[in-house]
């Protein structure tokens, strides 16, 4: 069974798939152990890992390399955040071939212009491409995929760009018309009212994907009540948790003049060995090192 099929089946059986952002094989493995349904190969998180702004500076090659590494270390379906598709429809064709081969279960493509600016930054440039141009990108992705269960998710940034709900619905409908499997809608309002209104007004058949980063009160119970949402992505919480923990530990070590106080509050080296599967290395050594 392909990972695309597994992701589709999970949405069908549970009604709502919970997908956690990851930026490394280690974070991917931790998300799987925690019990998430899938991984979000986040462009924002990978950009942050490299110390770069999320403005199309990370290349497709860099993103693909990390996705492959995560796919090797986790069995979870991976939803690849490929931003604007790295260019026009010709670039999208190349990208879909590469991401499907790399082990992705789905891609999300957004209707911003290239290079993009991350969605939630204050006063960020949020230029959208013409509807017809983005329809071409979605159609190109669908025509290129080999596995029919590989999901092509169209993300409209109309609300992020400050446009009306009517414009967001118009764009979503246009993307569904060319075959998009799902519609992702995002907002940078501090309450979920805007996206909830969009979901209630959505008359299409394509299921909705939400990313409740800016409005954390939109929990699973509230999302399920909307009735049309089949996937929720926790889009940047892995990197934020990592930054929080590292800042705290680093500050404590300097303040304490050593590691003697903090040592008992962090995971042991043995736990890291477990995550590295050091037991398998030991077993291999016993069998083959002569």
HELIX and SHEET records of a PDB file:
HELIX    1   1 UNK A    3  UNK A   14  1                                  12    
HELIX    2   2 UNK A   25  UNK A   34  1                                  10    
HELIX    3   3 UNK A   43  UNK A   49  1                                   7    
HELIX    4   4 UNK A   60  UNK A   73  1                                  14    
HELIX    5   5 UNK A   89  UNK A  102  1                                  14    
HELIX    6   6 UNK A  131  UNK A  144  1                                  14    
HELIX    7   7 UNK A  165  UNK A  177  1                                  13    
HELIX    8   8 UNK A  193  UNK A  201  1                                   9    
HELIX    9   9 UNK A  220  UNK A  226  1                                   7    
HELIX   10  10 UNK A  237  UNK A  256  1                                  20    
HELIX   11  11 UNK A  263  UNK A  265  5                                   3    
HELIX   12  12 UNK A  269  UNK A  275  1                                   7    
HELIX   13  13 UNK A  278  UNK A  288  1                                  11    
SHEET    1   A 9 UNK A  17  UNK A  22  0                                        
SHEET    2   A 9 UNK A  38  UNK A  41  1                                        
SHEET    3   A 9 UNK A  77  UNK A  81  1                                        
SHEET    4   A 9 UNK A 106  UNK A 110  1                                        
SHEET    5   A 9 UNK A 151  UNK A 156  1                                        
SHEET    6   A 9 UNK A 182  UNK A 185  1                                        
SHEET    7   A 9 UNK A 207  UNK A 210  1                                        
SHEET    8   A 9 UNK A 229  UNK A 234  1                                        
SHEET    9   A 9 UNK A  17  UNK A  22  1                                        
END                                                                             
